[in-house]
Amino acid sequence: MRLDVLLTLGELVPGELAERTVVVLDVLRASSSIVEALASGARTLYPVGTIEEAIRLANTLGRDQTLLAGERKALPIEGFDLGNSPVEFTSERLSGRMVVMSTTNGTLALAAASAGGRVTVGSWLNFQAVVDDIVRSGAEPVFLCAGRDRAFGLEDAVCAGQLAAAVMAARPDDTWELNDGARAAIALAEAYPDPAAMFPQTTAGRAIIDAGLGDDLAYCAQRDLRDVLPVLQDRQITVAPPAPAAS
């Protein structure tokens, strides 16, 4: 069984993803906010690349039913309804609504992963839901780290390593073939077992603190806060039905 971790978007080869389950990780903060949005009752979420595209799509869907969310340089986008802080994604604001989201790194990673056979969204907030989905389906996963500005991001690599270790522990009878990224991510996960302590040391974490949003770090570090698995299909993210059991 193969298990791969792609530590940057530059490592992705779309043609190699067609039969794979791809888990997109942008734990600070897009993937965490997506988990919160769906846990709070959002009907669907549309990840897009640019601010202009987000505004056009929200207007097409109908602004009375659609919220605009996103950030640039960690700060909320002017004129949008929400930023990229998971604490903003409450049931009072999101229940029954659609969300169009554009972020610096996470939504780009989702677009890059769209060639995967099954594309899900992971974070510490829904850690066990990601592991359970992979174990139930018997998938050969690819953990795709969004990173920061297409470069390496420690927080995503550590989350990927912890997820990889948990999947392998839950499927001990499988023989795993790991790429170098997976081996590196698992080693980093062992070196940084506590995301709350690690986040302020990272480039992304420091940028969020500098933007005055440091409370987001503690929120994103919570493990298994939500039993929700977002799945991307046809450019929309919704709550995934359970993956078919492995035959």
Residue, then its C-alpha position, 0 to 999 in steps of 0.5 A: m500500500r502506498l502512502d505519500v505526503l507532498l510537502t509543497l504544491g510543486e511536488l504534485v503531479p495531477g495525473e498520478l492522483a486519479e485513483r488516490t484519496v487526496v487529503v488537503l491540509d492547510v491547518l492555519r487556517a483554511s482547512s480548519s475553517i472549512v471544517e468549522a463551516l460545514a460543522s456549523g451547518a453551511r450547505t456547501l462551500y465553493p473554494v475559488g482562487t481570486i477575489e474577483e472570481a469569488i465576488r462574481l460567483a457569490n452574485t450568481l448564487g445570490r447574495d441573500q443566501t451566500l457569504l463571502a469568506g477569505e483572507r489576504k496576508a492573514l487579514p479579512i478581505e475588504g467587503f467580505d462577510l467573513g475572514n479566515s478565522p474558524v471562530e467566525f464560522t458559527s451556526e448563527r451565521l452559516s446554517g443553511r447558507m452557501v459560502v464562497m471562499s478565497t484564501t492565499n494558500g488553501t483554496l489554491a491547494l484544493a484546486a490543485a488536488s481536484a484531479g484526485g479520485r476522492v478529495t477531502v479536507g483535513s485538520w486537527l479539528n477533524f483528525q479522527a474523521v480523516v483517519d476513519d475515512i481512510v481506514r474504512s475505505g482501504a485507500e492509499p492516501v496522498f496528504l497534500c500540504a498547502g504550505r505558505d506561498r507554495a513553499f514548505g509549511l511546518e504546521d501542515a507537514v506535522c499534521a500530515g505526519q500525525l495522520a499518516a502515523a495514525v492511519m498506519a497504526a489503524r491498519p497494522d496488517d498492511t505493508w506500507e510503501l512511503n515516499d520521502g515526504a511521508r518519512a520526513a513528515i512522520a519524523l517531524a510529527e514525532a519532534y512536534p507532538d503538540p500543535a499548540a506549542m508548535f504553531p507560534q514557532t511557524t511562519a504562518g503562526r507568526a503572521i497570524i499573531d502579527a495580524g492580531l488573530g493569535d487566538d486562532l492558533a489555539y482554536c486550530a490546535q484542538r484535536d477531534l473537535r468536529d466529526v465532519l469530513p469535507v469532500l470536494q466534488d464538482r468544485q463544491i465542498t460538502v459533508a462527505p457520506p461515509a466512504p465505501a468499505a474496502s472489499 
